Amino acid sequence: MSKQAVTEEILSGGVSGTLLRCADTKTGVVVLSGSSGRVDVGRARLFARQGASTLALQWFGGEGQVPGICEIPLETFFAAADCLVGLGCRRIVYVGTSKGAEASLLAAVHDPRIDAVVAISPTSVVWGNIGPGRDGASWPERSSWMLKGVPLPFVPTEPNWDASYVDGLVSYRGLFQHCLTSFKQEADRAAIPVELISAEIVLVAGSDDALWPSLDFAELIVRRRKQAGKATRLVSSPDAGHRILLPGETTPRSASHAHGGNDHADARLGRDAWDLIRNLL
């Protein structure tokens, strides 16, 4: 895609975040960060430099929004697509990381306007809330998402789980694996119906992910879509972790929980995935 002049605009209200607008482009990208809640303008600029109008979406934690990832309306993401379509974009690409990847896949299930999804460090099932809902309460556990006012089925977590540690930081990978085994019926009901997604899908996952088993999730997505006759591209690495770095990114590690991987491996996997990602544009 040809490089064009880019204008940046802060959006608020029904659609919040930062919009990087490229004149006369037909491709729009929605960038969703994970549970950090970061409005990932840096990543959005990466796509804008490829000539795509890009929206770094703030989907929780902002003014008038749910303070945590708790029963977030999927309509939030449909509205983001509305915004880009309103700019004249005819190809819509979602790029989500971790919980943002979970949201991107769910949005693509229900919004046929989404032409492609890049799910980085994804999950194949819906999980419970991270942080409080509008009522300020984090417990009892609730779904991360809802649609038309109805919470989506989710895999519950085990509150008495014994944590493990990597480099002095808690690793949640074992917790997620434990919950999938302990709550198998709930996990079956909470599966994201990826076989219904008409969009192209690229999955990016590191085997050394210490936050959750994203490569296992990604391989399950590939198998389920293959059974439905749909192809899926998976880019993986044995030594990359949860934090995948696209070219030029220097996203800091979390100080509260382990990501696994290392700077070199995380960046190499991001570079390996970049050509596939650019092709989606």
N, C-alpha and C positions, 0 to 999 in steps of 0.2 A: 504494500500500500504506500502511496506517496505521502511524504511528510507535509503537514500543513500548519498554518498558524493556529495556536491553541489559546482559547480564552478560559479563565477559571472563574467560577461563580459559586458562592456559598448558598445552598438551598436550605429552607426551613419549611415547617408546616407538614403537609401530607407526605412529601418526600424531602428527607433531610440528608445533608452531606455536602460534598464538593463535586461540582460538575465541571469537567474539562471538555469544552465544546470545540469540535473541529468542523469548520464550515464545509458543506457539500458532501460530507461522508454519508455512506449508507449503512455503516456498521456502528453499533452501540455496545458498550461493555459495561456491565455492572460488577463492581469489585466489592466483595464481602469479606471483612476480616473475621477472625474467630472470637473467642470469648474475651479477648482483651478489650473489645469495644472500640478499637482504634478505627478512625476514619482514614483508610489507607490511601492517602493522597499520593504518596510516593509510588506505590504500585500502579495507581491510576495514571500517573504521568508516563509510566513505562508503556502503557497501551495507547495513550494519546499520541506519543511519539511515533506510533505505528499508523497514525491517521484515523483512529477510532474515537468518536465521542465517548467519554468514559465518566461514569458516575461512581465515585467512592461513597457508598451508602452508609449513613448512620442508621442502624436498624434497632438499636436499643440504647438506653442510657442518656438520650438527649431530652430536650425540652418537650414535655407532653408524651414521652415514650415510656414504656416499661423500663424500670431501672436495671433489671437483670434479664437473662435469657429465660423468660418464663411466659408460656402461652403467647408467644409472639404471633400476631396474625400473619398468615402467609400472604394476605392481601397487601402487606407492606412491600413485598417483592414484586407483586403484580403492578403496583403503582410505580415502582422504579422502571419497569418495562414500559408502562404508559408514558413516562417522562421522555424516554429515548425515542419511542415511536412518534411522539409529538414533535420531536426535533427533525423528523424525516428519516430516522434509522429504519432500515428494513431487515437488517440482520442483527439479532440480539444474542449476545454472548454473556454468560455468567461465569465469573471467576471467583470461587470461594475457597477459603482455607478453614479446615477443622469444622467448627460449628457453622461457619459460613458455607462450607462445602455441603454440610447436611441441609442447610437452607436452600442452596442452589439446586440440589437434586430434587428436593420436595417441590420447589417452585416449578421446575421443568415437568414434573408429573402433571401439574394442574394448569400450566400456561403453555399452550402449543405455540405461542409466538417466540418462545426461547429456542433458538436454532442450535446452540452449542453450550456445553457446560464443561468448565475446567474445575475438577474437584481435587483439591490439594489436601493431602492427609485426611481422606474422607472417612465417613462411617456408612455402613449399609443399613443401619436401623436408627430409629428415633430414640433419643435419650431424654432424661428428665431435666428439670430446670437447673440453671446455674445462676444462683442469686435470687433476689426477691421478685415477686410480681407487683402489680399496681398497689396491692394492699400492704406492701413492705415486708411480707412474710416469705421466708425461704423454705419453710417446712410447715405442713406436710408436702412431700414431693409432688410436683405437677409436671405436665408435659412442657417441653420447650416451645411447642408450636400449637396453633389452632387454625382452623379453617371454617369460615362462616360461623364463628363463635363457638365451635365445638373443638375441644382439645383432641389432639391426635394421640393414639395409643403410643406408649413409650415403655422402654425397659427400665424398671426401677433399679435403684442402687442399694447396696447393703451398708447400712449405717455403721455396723460394728466391724467392718473390714479392717484387717491389720495391714497397714501401709508398708510398702517397701521403698527403698531409697536408692537413687543413683546420684553420685557426686554430691551427697548431702542434701539433695532435694527429693521430695516425695514423687514417686512414679505411680501414676494412676493406671498404667497398662494392666496390671494384675487385677485391679478392681473391675475394669470393664470386661475382662475375660471371665472373671468369676461370675459376674452378673449374667452374662450370656448363657452360662451353664446352669446357674441357679434358677433363672427365670426364663426357661426355654419357651414356655407357652406365650409369655408376654413378648419375648423377642420375636417370635413368629408373627404375632399380631402387629408388632412395631416395625416390621421390615419395610423399608422404603420401596415402593413398587417400581423399581427401575426398569422393569420390562415394559412398562407403559410409556416410557419417555421416548419421544420421537426425535429429540435433539441428538446431535453428535456429542459423544462424551470422551473426554480425556481425563484419566485418573493419574495422579502423581503421588507416590507413597514410598516412604523409607522403611526398611525392615527393622531398623534400630529405633523406631518411634517408641519413646518411653511414656508418652501420654496415653495413647490408646493403640490397639493393633491395626493401624490404618492399612497396612499391606494386606492383612487377612481380610479386612472389610472390602478393599478394592478387588481382590481376587474373587470374592463372593459376588460382587456386583458384575464382574466380567462373566462369571459362569451363569448367573441368572439371566443376563441379557443374551448370552449365546444360546441358551435354551429357548429363548423367545425369537431367535433368528436375527438378533441385532448385534452388530459389531461394536466393540469398545476398545479404545487404545489405553494401555497401561504402561507407564514409565516408572520404573522402580530402581532401587539401589539397596544393597545389603547393609551399607554403613551410614546411610542418611537417617535423620531423625524426623521429628514432627515439624520442625521449622524449616521449610523448604525455601531457599533463596533464589528468586529469579535474577537474571543478569543485572548487576549493579546494585542489588539490594543489600543492606546491612542491618536488617531487622534484629533488634536485640533479643537475647534469650529471656525467658521468664525467670524472675528471681524467686518465684514461689513454688514452682514445680518443674520436674525434669522433662526435657524435650528429647533427650538422646541425640545420637548423631554427633557431628562436629562441623565447624564452619566450612571446611574444605568439602566434605561429602555433601552437606546440605546445598552448597552452591553448585557443585558438579551435577547433582540431580536436577536442579533448577535449569542449568544450561542444557542438559540433555532433553528436558521437556520443552524448552523454549521454541524450537523449530516447529514442533507439533502444535503448540499453542498459537504461534503466529499464523499458521496455516488456517486455523479456525476463523481468523478475522477476514 
